[in-house]
């Protein structure tokens, strides 16, 4: 043999340290691939107009939501979850930006769009390397309102979507003819079909937003859901023209009112069935083990609980208390959270699950510690607002009580409700001097001061001068404002 060594011999004689250095880059690359594969997919579902007390897992007696109930049994149910508003546009703007309505500004009229100065949830996911898409069936989610920021694909899937220009969509809410066109359509299948096709094309982490519209009035569910919950009814109520039909009023016959509720519940059940279809699709595509589902609503619906109907009218519980279920069995154990939470907290929660940072202009907090059994460690005062179609309402809810500010009543703008004793809010109180009333008033002033600070930091924001003088005086007296603020 000559004195030379083979390639194998040289490899065996290579110092162990050098060999390990050569291996490290390979391990790092493999680790990066593994980390990428482990990043969860995220699906955020908004079921329009779904009030919490008509959901099975929230205590409703009718079996309206077996699929949502199953997700809740396997996931985390948030019992006291409060929306930022009682109508679609501001509620979704807050859901996407994690700031209150007055901060993002989509409150006053149908013509206001979300400013690009706000970083949306979709933008956070997109900048984190996620594919993003949104499929919606309600006109107030239209891109003309600025809610499409950050989505690679953002599409209105209703059958008549092509008939609405951006300008027409901004006016549609004030036009009864537009209501007639958009409120009678059946849109759940289109949302599911769009989502199903898009999911099949994904080969990396994704964020998907789905908006189901059919629970929104009119209440005309397809068979068998139209007779599922009141099969013996033979009266005149069809569920059509709910908002404009003057015969649908507080003193309507009890049997007819029950039929309205049955038709609403039929819409809820019909929509819930698509949660089951979505679960099946995720399982079919092998995505169910690594996908987070967050299921919620933008607002509820009133059936004369306080003398009115529909929504965008008040800030009572039937309109702002909504379901929120978080499902991710590989990381979250089944649990129930009774602490009050807010719709603005949904975004930070989903971002933390994806190991992404929330937007710097967020006013909210992640709920993951609560979901995992931890204690509340942030200020969870819930601010809800309604500054639209003549209403000027703001509520602050602390879990025990709710204070309501009505700027249209400047002489006595504040009242409060003790939710522990009066959960249906039938007894308005104005005694703020001591006890629970005093505590509620302090919570209100604290939240009001925080809101004023956040609003003032927004370019072109309105000032505190729009508040009733008595509220401004109380803020100053409690040290929240300087003597010259708002004058």
Helices and strands as residue ranges (DSSP letters): H 7-13, H 16-38, E 41-47, G 52-54, G 56-58, H 66-74, E 76-78, E 81-82, H 88-97, H 101-104, H 121-127, E 131-136, G 139-141, G 143-145, E 153-156, G 161-163, H 166-171, G 172-174, H 176-183, H 188-200, E 206-212, H 254-284, G 288-290, E 291-296, E 302-303, E 309-310, H 317-320, E 324-327, E 335-337, E 341-342, H 345-353, H 368-371, E 382-386, E 393-397, E 401-406, E 414-418, H 435-456, G 464-466, H 469-477
